[in-house]
Amino acid sequence: YDSFAALLEGFDTVQNTSHTYPLTFLPQGRQFAWMRPWLATHRNATNYLPVTLHPIHQQTMADEDAIARAAYFDLHDWLPHLTSEAPTHFDALLGDPVDASQGDWWHRMEAIRQGETHRSYLKIPVPRTSSQEEWRALFTLLERMQIHGLSITAPHKRTICELPWTAPADGASAHLEAANTLAYDQSTRTWLYCDTDHHGLIATLEHLTQEAGIEPGSIILIGQGGVSPAITSAIEASTGWSLVHHASAREGWTEETPSHATLVINAAGNLDTPYHNPPSCTVWIDLHYRDVRVPPSSCTLHLNGDI
């Protein structure tokens, strides 16, 4: 299978065929490794055990010094499933790439904490060159597989808002430039979208004013990637806060950067540039949760993506 459309055709053939013995199929290769956990819980599980523990080599080292490591889908996606009760319901992350995402682990652990041990999480690589036809086939496939909760990561957030069968969720703006969360509404057969980055920053600003006693004021934002539309729209929807400077993560701070702001928002991930001669501030927020650094000494309150 070399496309979502072909995969959908094979999936429908299996689902709609009546045989004396169970009929299954094996979507092969890295692109469709994400189907193994789901199919293992719905059809012939013995066909989907991780049996290809062959080594591959890191190309960044000389051949004689190459270090063997497990192939991508051998253990990475299976460890959360093998270490706890076998899940029967899956949500998913769509992105390109998705290899480094911690979403599967985070969502699985949260489900266990909530007592929902039957829930788990798949990572689905969707090539950024995918056509509208491929997107439609993928979403139809997800609907057939009863995967009804989706997280969206770069570079697909804007692509999702362009799909004709999506609609804003309750409380979500119909004018969002991007979306990172979708839920399937079975009654309308529509994918409802929202942006948790947007709602998360609004909640954070409310916390700063109502709980931390910070007076609303100026905001400096660094990072112009996929998350920035949600951040800027949240600032516009807030009361008393104003964006006074929006810096590029690649360029870093320039002469145009104000020397001080009430709040600095680092939307540049774990890049170095936000920490090189940053403006002073009362509050510093790192939107990421991996490799969070010590904030500049000038700030008095530090928040990160976890909080």
Secondary structure, 3 states (H helix, E strand, C coil): CCCHHHHHHHHHHHHCCCCCCCCCCCCCCHHHCCHHHHHHHHCCHHHHCCCCCCEEECCCCCHHHCCEEECHHHHCCCHHHHCCCCCCEEEEEEECCCCCCCHHHHHHHHHHHCCCCCEEEEEEECCCCCCHHHHHHHHHHHHHCCCCEEEECCCCHHHHHHCCCEEECCCCCCCCCCCCEEEEECCCCEEEEECHHHHHHHHHHHHHHHCCCCCCCEEEEECCCCCHHHHHHHHHHCCCCEEEEEECCCCCCCCCCCCEEEEEEECCCCCCHHHCCCCEEEEEEECCCCCCCCCCCCCCEEECCCC
